[in-house]
Amino acid sequence: SVRLVTTADVHLDMQDYGGPGVYFSTPDATAQQTGLHWRARVANERARPQHLLVTARLRDADGNVAAAAQRSVLVPAHGVAAVDLDASLAAPHLWQGVDDPYLYASEVTVTPAGGTAPVDEVTNQVGIRDIRLDPERGLLLNGRPYRVHGVNVHLTYVPGRGVAATDADIDADYRILGELGVTGLRYSHYQHNEHSYALADRMGLLVWTELPLT
């Protein structure tokens, strides 16, 4: 897929090694409470420093705000500033693999100080989960042993098309994977596209992904 993205001259940074400029994690997630952490990289293409307000919200599946955090930041001219935001969420609805792949929406906006309309926004679906490996009990998902069985996945499709797989092609493959009853996937050898990761999250599939190292 190819797309052209345009932004305002103050925006969430898109040049962090191809990342989205927003990174979300859930340290110490349990059924009772979880921490929420966002790191937002804000870029300022203007010739003067900019006072900005960065807001992070976590919305549940019904669109209601479950948690929020906000910080002001001064971004230097032609510079990038990393902004860390933290919140907590009581009794989170955990992502429980294929049994209950519940997803929240992480929403981060950048607004000029004193303004009301955001100049940029990044929204992603996210799951709250804790994954650990134990030498005696195996893989633990949210503190419970979780059996992982699945296949290797390559971003290839029919002969003559090679790696030019469309989202519809990938959807068809994942329907077959669902029929097979897999609970996990290994993404082979290279970085896979966002659509594949989003499908895995929505279907409740754990992903073992390759590091971008040679």
Sequence and secondary structure as in RCSB ss.txt:
>XXXX:A:sequence
SVRLVTTADVHLDMQDYGGPGVYFSTPDATAQQTGLHWRARVANERARPQHLLVTARLRDADGNVAAAAQRSVLV
PAHGVAAVDLDASLAAPHLWQGVDDPYLYASEVTVTPAGGTAPVDEVTNQVGIRDIRLDPERGLLLNGRPYRVHG
VNVHLTYVPGRGVAATDADIDADYRILGELGVTGLRYSHYQHNEHSYALADRMGLLVWTELPLT
>XXXX:A:secstr
        SEEE   STT  SEEEE TT  SSEEEEEEEEEEEE SSS EEEEEEEEEE TTS EEEEEEEEEEE
 TTEEEEEEEEEEEES     GGG    EEEEEEEEETT SS SEEEEEEE    EEEETTTEEEETTEE    E
EEE S  STTTTT   HHHHHHHHHHHHHHT  EEEE SS   HHHHHHHHHHT EEEE  S  
